[in-house]
Amino acid sequence: MKKIVLSLALLAGLTSAAHAQTGVKYGIKGGYNLATFSGTDSNGSKYKSGFAAGGFLNFGVSDMFSIQPELLYSQKGASIDKFQGNGTTTFKSTLGYLDVPIMFRVNAGDDGKGLFFELGPQGSFVLHNRDFTQTGNTSTQSTDNTSTDDLNKVVIGYAAGLGYQLTSGLSLGIRYTGDFSQVYKDGVSKNYVSSATNGLNGINPSVHNSVFQFQVGYAFGGK
């Protein structure tokens, strides 16, 4: 009987200690994106502005380590200048994705506060596309430029960053996200606008999303 009581007391103590060191937080975050294309056919790609916004859950494993899955709407794409003849054609692509990163976060400060580092895989699901082409001083838009037929609907990548967690729940961070998967499908373009990104006679370009994110977040719950 004493062993049972001692075992129950020990279990209760361990549970209490684990609860004291861990916890579940939830929160919201948003920020500014600087996006461009990288890869074989990314010559001429420039950064374009966008934004990201969504929410997260943070599962504390210890005071130093936590796992943070997120759900974010993120604007990506690029601005690309191509020289053709005596003029310049500028192609601007705005891509909307639902990003699902799973971040493994290491906290350098006490009690999960202070400086943190994060790294993890990311899956992205394309939501929409909008292309804009400008030649010289004139601009044209096509009703076909919202098509996602040429885009890979799901892309796999990674995210890495660092930031600072305040005791109030507010956090500031900078993150880089890159894709292993290509933005466009291999082969011939179904939409002439996407082929304008590199002028490869209607062949979809080999490019990857490359994004710097400046984020502000706020966490609720936990300690």
Residue, then its C-alpha position, 0 to 999 in steps of 0.5 A: m500500500k505504501k508503495i502505491v501511495l509513494s508511486l502515486a505521489l511521485l507521478a503527481g510530482l512529475t506531472s506537476a513539474a512537467h506542467a510547470q516547465t511546459g505549456v500550450k500557447y496560441g497566438i497571432k502574427g503578421g509581417y512584411n515579406l520581401a519575395t523573389f525567385s531563385g533557381t536556374d531561370s531566375n536571372g533578372s528577378k528582383y524583390k517585391s513587397g508583400f505580407a504574411a498573417g495568421g496564427f500559431l500554436n506553441f507547445g513547450v517541451s521545456d523552458m529552452f525548447s518548443i514546437q510551433p506549428e503555424l498557419l499563415y497566408s503569405q504573398k510571394g512572387a517576384s518582379i522580373d526585368k527582361f530586355q527584348g530588342n530595344g525595350t524592357t519587359t517587366f513581369k510582376s507575379t503576385l502569388g498567394y500561398l497558405d504556408v504551414p511551417i512546423m518550427f523547432r524553436v530553441n530559447a536562449g533566455d530564461d523561462g522561454k523569454g529572450l532570444f530564440f532561434e527556429l528551424g523547420p520544414q514548411g508545406s505551402f498550398v497555392l491559393h491564387n495568382r496575379d500577373f502583370t506585364q509592362t512593356g516600355n511605358t505601356s502596361t497590359q493585363s490579361t483576363d487569363n493572368t489569374s490562372t494557376d494552371d501552370l503552378n505546382k499546387v503544393v510545394i515543400g520547403y523550409a524556414a529558419g529564423l531568429g527573434y526576441q520574445l518579450t515577457s508581455g507575449l509580444s515577439l519580434g523576428i526575422r525569418y527566411t523561407g525557401d522552397f525545394s519544389q519549383v513554383y511552376k510545373d515542368g513542361v509547356s506553359k498553359n498560360y502565356v503569361s507565365s512564359a513571359t518570366n523568361g522568354l523560353n518559348g512557352i516553357n515554364p521557368s525553373v524557379h523557386n520561391s525565396v522570401f525574407q519575412f519580418q514578423v510581429g507576433y503575440a502569444f496568449g496562454g502558457k506561463 
